[in-house]
């Protein structure tokens, strides 16, 4: 059975999360995925940070503020549907 992170990394190859202003990709590709997973599991950034070595809740919160916003979810979902 595939791990959730493996699936998220595969999906990440199809889509990108870009910086709110510069459109640059997130500096660490796993951080957006763990933040999305925390959201999907209703785990919260604090608990997710506890399980991720080297990723504080503050770092996750910064990443969510600049890369993962309400308007990015529908945009990325549309990309997934289009590529399926």
C-alpha positions in Angstrom: 0.0 0.0 0.0 1.3 3.4 -0.9 1.9 6.0 1.8 -0.1 9.2 1.7 3.0 11.2 1.2 4.0 9.2 -1.9 0.6 10.0 -3.4 0.9 13.6 -2.5 4.4 13.8 -4.1 3.0 12.3 -7.3 0.1 14.8 -7.4 2.6 17.6 -6.7 4.3 16.8 -9.9 1.1 17.6 -11.8 0.5 20.9 -9.9 2.5 23.6 -8.2 2.0 26.0 -5.3 3.3 29.4 -6.1 4.2 32.3 -3.9 1.4 34.8 -3.4 3.3 37.7 -5.0 6.4 36.3 -6.8 4.8 33.1 -8.2 8.0 31.3 -7.1 7.6 27.6 -6.0 7.7 26.8 -2.3 11.3 26.3 -1.1 10.7 22.9 0.4 8.3 20.7 -1.6 7.3 18.6 1.3 6.1 21.5 3.5 3.1 22.4 1.3 2.2 18.7 1.2 2.3 18.3 4.9 0.2 21.4 5.4 -2.4 20.1 2.9 -2.4 16.7 4.6 -2.9 18.5 8.0 -5.9 20.3 6.5 -7.3 17.2 4.9 -7.1 15.2 8.2 -8.3 18.2 10.2 -5.1 17.7 12.3 -4.0 21.3 12.5 -0.6 22.8 11.9 0.6 22.5 15.5 0.0 18.7 15.6 1.4 18.2 12.1 4.5 20.2 13.1 5.0 17.8 16.1 5.2 14.9 13.6 7.5 16.6 11.1 11.2 16.9 12.0 12.5 20.4 11.3 9.1 22.0 10.5 7.7 24.2 13.2 4.1 25.3 13.5 5.3 28.8 12.7 7.0 27.6 9.5 3.9 25.8 8.5 1.8 28.8 9.2 4.1 31.0 7.1 3.9 28.6 4.2 0.1 28.4 4.4 -0.2 32.2 4.4 2.0 32.6 1.3 1.4 29.4 -0.7 -1.8 27.7 0.2 -4.8 29.9 0.1 -8.6 29.4 -0.4 -8.2 30.4 -4.0 -5.4 28.0 -4.7 -7.4 24.8 -3.8 -10.0 25.2 -6.6 -7.3 26.2 -9.1 -5.2 23.1 -8.4 -8.2 20.9 -8.3 -9.1 22.1 -11.8 -5.6 21.3 -13.0 -6.0 17.7 -11.5 -9.3 17.2 -13.2 -7.9 18.5 -16.5 -4.9 16.2 -16.4 -7.0 13.1 -15.4 
